Amino acid sequence: MWWISFLCLALCAPSSIADSLYYPGDKTPPFTVPTLRGSFTNTGSGPKPPVVFYRYDERSLFIKAEWTTNSSILDFVKHDRDSSKIAHFVFFCTPSPKTCAQLLHDRLHQVAPNEPQLHERCHFVTAPLESVDPWIQEVFHQWKCIDHGCGSDNVRFSQKGDAFLVADRLDGRYDWVPSMHLLTSDYPLAFVQDTCNSSAPSGLELRYKVPGSFKLAPWLADAPYQISEAPRGNYSGMVMMTSDQGCDYYSKMKFAKEHGAAGLILYAAAGSPVAEIKCEGKECDYAPIDIPATMISYEDAKTAIAALQHGVVTLTLNTTQLDHFYFMSDYFGNLAEGGWFLYPSLMFLEFETQWFDYTAALARRIAEPATIISIFKDQKMQGAAGANTTVTLPSYDELRHYTGIEIYGGLTCDGRFDLDCAIWDRTTSLTVCCEGQEGTPYCDYELGRWITPFRRRIGKWLTNITPLMPLLKSSTGKCSFAMKTDPWAQPWYVNIQLRLKGRVSDCVSARECSPDKIPAGAVVAPNGDVLAPSQLVPVVTKGATFDQHYNNRSAVLFKVPNRVRSVRVASVITGHGSDDNGCGEFCVTKHVLTMNSKANASIEFSTAGTPLGCAMNVRNGVLPNEHGTWLYGRDGWCDGQEVDPWVIDITREISLDSAVTNSILYRGYFNDKTPNPKHNPGYISVYIEVIYYTAL
């Protein structure tokens, strides 16, 4: 799960934002702004539809590309359709607000003319930012944008020690092109007119070697990363400049690398906007070439090339700090950060509004009647010990009268901003050991699992753990809980509650209870008895290395005790690490349970390695716009989300006769076979248990 911010942009960013007048979580002040359709007003009192504040700044090619690239606007529209469609978007412009507001309005209508609902919620401000409510400008200024895509990236061209041109630049897509920030010195410029005369890439390593496999670009997977040494050539140690026309980006990058260039500058065609360098079509099938690449305008390139006629031109890469260009107000009328745009696309605004939809729905669920047992309250989790506590729970007989047990979990961090949070995504587990279970397999057993986000502080999740109820059986009512992640990781502050829902009254069957006494979600036997978990049998715990030995395991045998009326299996399975096929984090794995050698149940994590596999699940609790590669699908998990148990009913696949021995066998596969990696095998973290249900 390693991810490297672009040459320390995240690692070395300030750990806090000092002296801000407004903070995330503060109430959004009221405001009125003049727009192309008249005034747009928000009173600032009580729950409101979310509002996205966005500042277009023509000094940033990153921001410009969000409007000149059709796919950016089309993805904005697409993901708006997947939201509740009530968020409002307020667009400011710097400078020339009136002219710019009309241009942005026309651009949206040109690319997406048939979206009247979205058009009604987009408000293009015609006044300068400094003339509207002062707090808006203050937030844009104080909430610094630090990472990739923030500020104005540029190239300074010099000759004989004097700078003659500062050209705005737009760097290549983060997961396909190494960051230009890896070029830290002054470099001589070389202009090459034809960079399409390169050998075909058929001999290069495929990024997708076999179906279901995927590997991150090496500069995202290794720490620290250094550009590989280029072959000696005519342009060794130079930055090559060429047109973006004539052939695909991949061929141009390959040509530059083969001829020894340290980096590549493409320039747009005359009259065309600067575009992001990213793979298209077959280019995406090949392993990325590790040569930093960026694009500048035709006019700037023409000036730089002309200067070469008068001698050596050197270039230096710089970034000019700009104010932030987006922030939010959520459903609850609170100011909120919007995370990080990984690349220039307006869809990242929509991901944040989908998160607001999720948190609003979560708030409604949390408001439902429940008995609350607090486990951790803002407790620090760090080091080998993690966070620990001992809690007195209701008797097990009382617990069984609840038809649902949920974990309401949240992670936050020191400070007030996302930048104060831990950088890496790590697995976090809640384990439990109740008195009377010491020395048994049920002590320090995993009760819940989460993956921490990349540097965001607002994660909240609800996990149904009802089948794991037997883990909370105690001889005295006392249970010890521990919340842990990797001991070297930066600290998180954890909030954990157990929520007991849907208590069944003392009548024990649907025949004796009126319908209103049987809560929704109750497990009811055919004869009307209400059933609840009574015993848990571990099948697989902890997991194993995902290699040719992974399936060297025997079936677990069990006899169902008397009075058991239903049997279920609960599993939590996540893949980690990266072998030559990207397993286990980014490869598609399949997990099969076989009952009594004949009945199979399986789950396949088919979105692992897909570009938006986790981004498409923001509405289900994936924390969006994290400061890392959160978009990609993972093997059974996503950054910034809980891991929900996979629960199946196997009552019909086994015998409930207490004299009959049943069997259950677990297998894990890659491409329907036992994995056989060549190097660096990954790891599958897995808990599987059989749960017996008996009548109350």
ZAMARGU-4260 file (C-alpha; in steps of 0.2 Angstrom, whole numbers, plus 5000, padded with zeros to 4 digits):
<rodrens>
0) 5000/5000/5000 | 5015/5011/4998 | 5012/5027/4988 | 5025/5041/4985 | 5019/5059/4984
5) 5028/5068/4970 | 5045/5071/4976 | 5040/5074/4994 | 5026/5086/4989 | 5015/5078/5003
10) 5029/5072/5014 | 5037/5088/5015 | 5022/5099/5016 | 5018/5109/5031 | 5010/5099/5045
15) 4998/5112/5049 | 4990/5128/5043 | 4993/5142/5056 | 4983/5157/5060 | 4967/5153/5050
20) 4952/5163/5054 | 4941/5149/5048 | 4943/5130/5051 | 4935/5114/5044 | 4919/5111/5054
25) 4916/5129/5058 | 4898/5135/5053 | 4897/5142/5036 | 4894/5161/5036 | 4880/5168/5026
30) 4884/5175/5009 | 4876/5183/4994 | 4885/5183/4977 | 4880/5191/4960 | 4880/5179/4946
35) 4875/5178/4928 | 4857/5174/4934 | 4856/5186/4948 | 4860/5184/4966 | 4863/5168/4974
40) 4861/5168/4993 | 4864/5156/5007 | 4858/5161/5024 | 4870/5150/5033 | 4858/5144/5046
45) 4853/5126/5049 | 4855/5111/5037 | 4857/5116/5019 | 4861/5108/5002 | 4880/5107/5000
50) 4889/5121/4992 | 4905/5119/4982 | 4916/5135/4981 | 4928/5135/4966 | 4940/5148/4960
55) 4945/5148/4942 | 4963/5155/4940 | 4970/5158/4923 | 4988/5157/4930 | 4986/5138/4933
60) 4986/5127/4917 | 4980/5113/4929 | 4964/5123/4932 | 4962/5128/4914 | 4963/5110/4908
65) 4948/5106/4919 | 4938/5117/4907 | 4947/5115/4891 | 4946/5096/4892 | 4929/5089/4887
70) 4932/5073/4897 | 4934/5084/4913 | 4917/5092/4910 | 4908/5076/4904 | 4915/5066/4920
75) 4908/5081/4931 | 4891/5078/4923 | 4892/5059/4924 | 4896/5059/4942 | 4883/5072/4946
80) 4870/5060/4940 | 4876/5048/4953 | 4874/5060/4967 | 4858/5067/4975 | 4858/5081/4963
85) 4856/5095/4976 | 4873/5102/4978 | 4876/5119/4972 | 4892/5125/4963 | 4898/5143/4965
90) 4912/5147/4952 | 4923/5162/4955 | 4935/5169/4942 | 4953/5177/4944 | 4955/5189/4936
95) 4941/5196/4923 | 4926/5189/4932 | 4912/5195/4921 | 4921/5189/4905 | 4927/5173/4913
100) 4910/5169/4921 | 4902/5169/4904 | 4916/5159/4896 | 4914/5145/4909 | 4895/5145/4908
105) 4896/5144/4889 | 4909/5130/4890 | 4898/5119/4902 | 4883/5122/4891 | 4893/5118/4875
110) 4899/5101/4882 | 4884/5096/4892 | 4869/5105/4884 | 4856/5093/4890 | 4858/5094/4909
115) 4846/5107/4915 | 4846/5101/4933 | 4865/5103/4934 | 4864/5120/4925 | 4852/5127/4938
120) 4864/5122/4952 | 4879/5130/4944 | 4882/5149/4948 | 4895/5159/4939 | 4900/5174/4949
125) 4902/5191/4940 | 4910/5201/4954 | 4929/5200/4959 | 4932/5189/4973 | 4938/5203/4984
130) 4921/5212/4983 | 4910/5198/4989 | 4909/5192/5007 | 4926/5193/5014 | 4926/5176/5023
135) 4926/5168/5006 | 4942/5175/5000 | 4949/5172/5017 | 4946/5153/5016 | 4953/5152/4999
140) 4969/5161/5005 | 4971/5153/5022 | 4967/5135/5017 | 4983/5132/5007 | 4984/5120/4992
145) 5001/5111/4994 | 5001/5096/4983 | 5002/5091/4965 | 4991/5102/4954 | 4992/5117/4966
150) 4999/5133/4962 | 5006/5138/4945 | 5019/5126/4938 | 5031/5134/4926 | 5047/5132/4916
155) 5060/5147/4917 | 5071/5148/4901 | 5087/5157/4903 | 5102/5161/4891 | 5119/5167/4897
160) 5112/5168/4914 | 5097/5179/4910 | 5079/5173/4911 | 5070/5178/4895 | 5054/5167/4897
165) 5043/5160/4911 | 5031/5147/4903 | 5016/5140/4912 | 5017/5121/4911 | 5005/5106/4914
170) 5013/5090/4920 | 5008/5073/4914 | 4996/5061/4923 | 5003/5056/4939 | 5001/5037/4937
175) 5008/5037/4919 | 5022/5050/4919 | 5034/5054/4933 | 5033/5071/4941 | 5044/5085/4934
180) 5049/5089/4952 | 5061/5074/4950 | 5071/5086/4939 | 5080/5097/4952 | 5094/5105/4943
185) 5096/5117/4928 | 5096/5107/4911 | 5101/5112/4894 | 5086/5112/4881 | 5087/5102/4865
190) 5074/5105/4851 | 5070/5089/4841 | 5058/5091/4827 | 5054/5072/4823 | 5052/5061/4839
195) 5040/5048/4830 | 5055/5038/4823 | 5056/5026/4837 | 5055/5007/4837 | 5038/4999/4840
200) 5034/4996/4859 | 5029/4978/4856 | 5045/4972/4865 | 5042/4982/4881 | 5035/4975/4897
205) 5016/4975/4897 | 5007/4983/4912 | 4994/4970/4911 | 5003/4954/4909 | 4988/4942/4912
210) 4970/4946/4914 | 4966/4952/4931 | 4983/4959/4935 | 4989/4977/4937 | 5005/4986/4943
215) 5007/5003/4948 | 5020/5014/4939 | 5036/5011/4949 | 5037/5029/4955 | 5021/5026/4964
220) 5026/5009/4971 | 5044/5011/4977 | 5052/5022/4991 | 5061/5033/4987 | 5061/5033/4968
225) 5075/5038/4956 | 5073/5040/4937 | 5082/5025/4929 | 5098/5029/4920 | 5094/5033/4902
230) 5105/5026/4888 | 5119/5037/4882 | 5113/5046/4867 | 5114/5063/4858 | 5103/5071/4871
235) 5111/5064/4887 | 5107/5075/4902 | 5096/5087/4892 | 5078/5091/4892 | 5070/5087/4875
240) 5057/5098/4867 | 5046/5093/4853 | 5028/5095/4846 | 5014/5085/4853 | 5008/5081/4835
245) 5013/5067/4823 | 5011/5052/4834 | 5006/5047/4852 | 5013/5053/4868 | 5020/5035/4872
250) 5031/5035/4856 | 5038/5052/4860 | 5042/5048/4877 | 5051/5032/4872 | 5061/5041/4859
255) 5067/5054/4872 | 5071/5040/4884 | 5081/5030/4871 | 5091/5045/4866 | 5096/5049/4884
260) 5085/5064/4888 | 5082/5068/4906 | 5065/5075/4903 | 5053/5079/4889 | 5043/5095/4885
265) 5029/5094/4873 | 5021/5109/4866 | 5003/5111/4860 | 4998/5114/4842 | 4995/5132/4837
270) 4978/5138/4842 | 4976/5122/4854 | 4975/5122/4873 | 4988/5114/4883 | 4983/5096/4887
275) 4987/5084/4900 | 4999/5070/4895 | 4991/5054/4898 | 4989/5037/4890 | 4975/5033/4877
280) 4970/5016/4870 | 4984/5004/4868 | 4996/5016/4876 | 4989/5011/4893 | 4993/4992/4890
285) 5012/4995/4891 | 5022/4999/4907 | 5025/5018/4909 | 5041/5025/4903 | 5050/5034/4918
290) 5054/5050/4910 | 5046/5066/4917 | 5036/5075/4904 | 5026/5091/4903 | 5017/5102/4891
295) 5018/5121/4887 | 5009/5132/4874 | 5014/5134/4856 | 5018/5152/4858 | 5030/5149/4873
300) 5039/5135/4864 | 5041/5146/4848 | 5050/5159/4859 | 5061/5146/4867 | 5066/5137/4851
305) 5070/5154/4843 | 5082/5158/4857 | 5092/5142/4853 | 5098/5150/4837 | 5108/5162/4848
310) 5116/5149/4859 | 5113/5137/4874 | 5096/5138/4882 | 5094/5131/4900 | 5078/5128/4909
315) 5073/5127/4928 | 5057/5120/4934 | 5047/5131/4947 | 5030/5132/4956 | 5022/5148/4961
320) 5011/5147/4976 | 4993/5152/4973 | 4978/5152/4984 | 4967/5137/4985 | 4954/5134/4972
325) 4940/5125/4980 | 4932/5121/4997 | 4915/5116/5002 | 4900/5118/5014 | 4892/5101/5019
330) 4874/5096/5022 | 4876/5101/5040 | 4881/5119/5036 | 4899/5117/5041 | 4914/5122/5031
335) 4924/5107/5024 | 4940/5104/5014 | 4938/5095/4997 | 4954/5084/4998 | 4965/5084/4983
340) 4963/5083/4964 | 4974/5069/4957 | 4973/5076/4940 | 4964/5090/4931 | 4946/5085/4931
345) 4930/5093/4938 | 4924/5075/4943 | 4934/5077/4960 | 4921/5090/4965 | 4907/5078/4962
350) 4916/5064/4972 | 4916/5076/4987 | 4897/5080/4985 | 4894/5061/4984 | 4903/5059/5001
355) 4891/5072/5008 | 4877/5061/5002 | 4885/5047/5011 | 4888/5056/5027 | 4870/5063/5027
360) 4863/5045/5025 | 4875/5039/5038 | 4869/5052/5050 | 4851/5046/5047 | 4856/5028/5051
365) 4865/5034/5067 | 4850/5043/5073 | 4840/5027/5073 | 4836/5020/5090 | 4850/5010/5097
370) 4859/5006/5114 | 4876/5014/5113 | 4891/5006/5121 | 4907/5018/5119 | 4923/5008/5117
375) 4935/5022/5112 | 4932/5041/5112 | 4946/5051/5103 | 4959/5039/5110 | 4976/5039/5102
380) 4982/5024/5092 | 5000/5023/5089 | 5015/5011/5092 | 5014/4992/5095 | 5001/4994/5109
385) 4989/5004/5099 | 4973/5010/5108 | 4967/4999/5122 | 4952/4999/5134 | 4941/4987/5145
390) 4923/4989/5144 | 4908/4980/5153 | 4895/4974/5141 | 4878/4967/5144 | 4876/4949/5148
395) 4877/4937/5133 | 4859/4932/5135 | 4854/4951/5134 | 4865/4954/5119 | 4857/4939/5110
400) 4840/4949/5111 | 4847/4962/5099 | 4845/4958/5081 | 4859/4969/5075 | 4876/4974/5082
405) 4885/4988/5072 | 4902/4996/5074 | 4902/5015/5072 | 4920/5019/5069 | 4929/5035/5065
410) 4947/5041/5062 | 4953/5058/5065 | 4970/5066/5069 | 4979/5080/5077 | 4976/5098/5071
415) 4962/5105/5061 | 4967/5101/5043 | 4969/5086/5032 | 4988/5090/5031 | 4989/5086/5050
420) 4985/5068/5046 | 4995/5052/5043 | 5002/5051/5026 | 5001/5032/5022 | 4986/5020/5020
425) 4987/5006/5033 | 4976/4991/5038 | 4968/4994/5055 | 4960/4981/5066 | 4949/4981/5081
430) 4951/4965/5091 | 4943/4959/5107 | 4946/4947/5121 | 4933/4944/5134 | 4936/4937/5151
435) 4934/4918/5151 | 4941/4917/5134 | 4960/4919/5138 | 4971/4906/5130 | 4957/4901/5117
440) 4956/4905/5099 | 4943/4918/5103 | 4955/4930/5112 | 4962/4944/5102 | 4951/4940/5088
445) 4947/4952/5074 | 4930/4961/5076 | 4932/4974/5063 | 4944/4980/5050 | 4947/4997/5041
450) 4960/5004/5029 | 4966/5022/5034 | 4965/5035/5021 | 4979/5045/5013 | 4980/5061/5024
455) 4961/5065/5027 | 4953/5067/5044 | 4934/5064/5041 | 4932/5046/5039 | 4916/5038/5047
460) 4909/5021/5044 | 4896/5009/5050 | 4899/4990/5050 | 4887/4976/5054 | 4896/4963/5064
465) 4880/4954/5070 | 4887/4936/5066 | 4902/4939/5077 | 4892/4942/5092 | 4899/4926/5101
470) 4916/4935/5102 | 4907/4946/5115 | 4903/4932/5127 | 4911/4935/5144 | 4911/4926/5160
475) 4910/4943/5170 | 4904/4955/5156 | 4921/4963/5154 | 4929/4963/5137 | 4946/4971/5132
480) 4947/4979/5115 | 4963/4984/5106 | 4964/4995/5090 | 4980/4994/5081 | 4989/4998/5064
485) 5007/4996/5060 | 5018/5002/5075 | 5028/5014/5064 | 5013/5023/5057 | 5009/5041/5062
490) 4995/5042/5075 | 4977/5042/5073 | 4963/5046/5085 | 4950/5033/5085 | 4931/5033/5090
495) 4922/5017/5091 | 4905/5013/5097 | 4895/4997/5098 | 4877/5000/5093 | 4864/4987/5098
500) 4849/4988/5087 | 4832/4980/5086 | 4829/4972/5103 | 4817/4958/5103 | 4805/4958/5118
505) 4804/4944/5130 | 4792/4934/5119 | 4804/4922/5109 | 4794/4918/5093 | 4784/4927/5080
510) 4769/4916/5085 | 4770/4924/5103 | 4775/4941/5098 | 4764/4954/5089 | 4772/4960/5072
515) 4778/4976/5080 | 4789/4966/5093 | 4799/4958/5079 | 4812/4971/5073 | 4817/4972/5055
520) 4833/4961/5052 | 4828/4948/5064 | 4833/4930/5059 | 4816/4920/5060 | 4815/4901/5058
525) 4801/4894/5048 | 4792/4889/5064 | 4792/4907/5069 | 4807/4906/5082 | 4818/4921/5083
530) 4836/4915/5081 | 4853/4923/5086 | 4871/4919/5085 | 4876/4907/5099 | 4893/4900/5094
535) 4908/4904/5083 | 4920/4891/5075 | 4936/4898/5067 | 4940/4891/5050 | 4954/4902/5044
540) 4963/4916/5055 | 4976/4929/5051 | 4979/4924/5033 | 4995/4918/5023 | 5007/4923/5009
545) 4998/4922/4992 | 5010/4910/4983 | 5010/4892/4977 | 5008/4886/4995 | 4993/4896/4999
550) 4980/4882/4996 | 4990/4869/5006 | 4977/4868/5019 | 4964/4855/5024 | 4946/4856/5027
555) 4939/4861/5044 | 4928/4847/5051 | 4913/4852/5062 | 4898/4844/5070 | 4883/4855/5072
560) 4877/4855/5091 | 4860/4851/5096 | 4847/4865/5095 | 4856/4874/5081 | 4843/4880/5068
565) 4854/4890/5056 | 4872/4890/5051 | 4881/4905/5042 | 4899/4909/5037 | 4906/4926/5039
570) 4923/4931/5031 | 4934/4946/5030 | 4947/4945/5016 | 4959/4958/5009 | 4974/4957/4998
575) 4990/4966/5000 | 5008/4968/4993 | 5013/4967/4975 | 5021/4952/4966 | 5024/4952/4947
580) 5005/4951/4944 | 5001/4965/4956 | 4995/4953/4969 | 4988/4954/4982 | 4983/4973/4982
585) 4980/4976/4963 | 4976/4959/4956 | 4958/4951/4954 | 4957/4936/4967 | 4943/4924/4969
590) 4939/4915/4986 | 4930/4899/4986 | 4921/4890/5001 | 4917/4872/4998 | 4904/4864/5010
595) 4904/4845/5012 | 4915/4843/4996 | 4901/4848/4984 | 4892/4865/4987 | 4903/4880/4983
600) 4901/4899/4987 | 4913/4912/4980 | 4917/4930/4980 | 4928/4939/4967 | 4936/4956/4969
605) 4934/4960/4951 | 4937/4979/4952 | 4955/4977/4959 | 4967/4987/4948 | 4954/4996/4939
610) 4957/5015/4937 | 4941/5020/4947 | 4937/5004/4956 | 4936/5013/4973 | 4931/5030/4967
615) 4915/5023/4961 | 4911/5018/4979 | 4911/5035/4987 | 4893/5034/4990 | 4896/5018/5000
620) 4909/5026/5012 | 4925/5027/5002 | 4933/5043/5008 | 4936/5053/4992 | 4950/5065/4986
625) 4963/5057/4997 | 4982/5062/4995 | 4987/5046/4987 | 4981/5033/4974 | 4964/5031/4982
630) 4955/5030/4965 | 4961/5012/4960 | 4951/4997/4965 | 4959/4986/4977 | 4958/4967/4982
635) 4943/4967/4994 | 4946/4984/5001 | 4948/5003/4997 | 4958/5016/5006 | 4948/5026/5018
640) 4934/5013/5021 | 4928/4999/5032 | 4929/4981/5026 | 4912/4974/5027 | 4911/4955/5031
645) 4905/4943/5017 | 4891/4933/5026 | 4882/4918/5018 | 4869/4906/5024 | 4875/4888/5022
650) 4861/4879/5032 | 4855/4870/5017 | 4873/4865/5011 | 4877/4855/5028 | 4868/4843/5040
655) 4861/4850/5056 | 4862/4832/5063 | 4873/4833/5078 | 4880/4815/5074 | 4885/4820/5056
660) 4903/4827/5053 | 4902/4842/5040 | 4917/4850/5031 | 4921/4867/5025 | 4937/4871/5014
665) 4943/4888/5009 | 4953/4891/4993 | 4960/4907/4986 | 4964/4909/4967 | 4972/4921/4955
670) 4965/4918/4937 | 4956/4903/4944 | 4972/4894/4949 | 4983/4893/4964 | 4995/4908/4963
675) 5012/4905/4958 | 5022/4922/4958 | 5039/4924/4952 | 5045/4936/4965 | 5039/4946/4980
680) 5023/4937/4984 | 5008/4946/4992 | 4998/4942/5007 | 4980/4939/5010 | 4973/4944/5027
685) 4958/4933/5030 | 4946/4928/5044 | 4933/4915/5041 | 4921/4908/5054 | 4906/4897/5055
690) 4892/4904/5066 | 4878/4894/5074 | 4861/4901/5077 | 4849/4895/5090 | 4832/4901/5096
695) 4831/4914/5110
</rodrens>
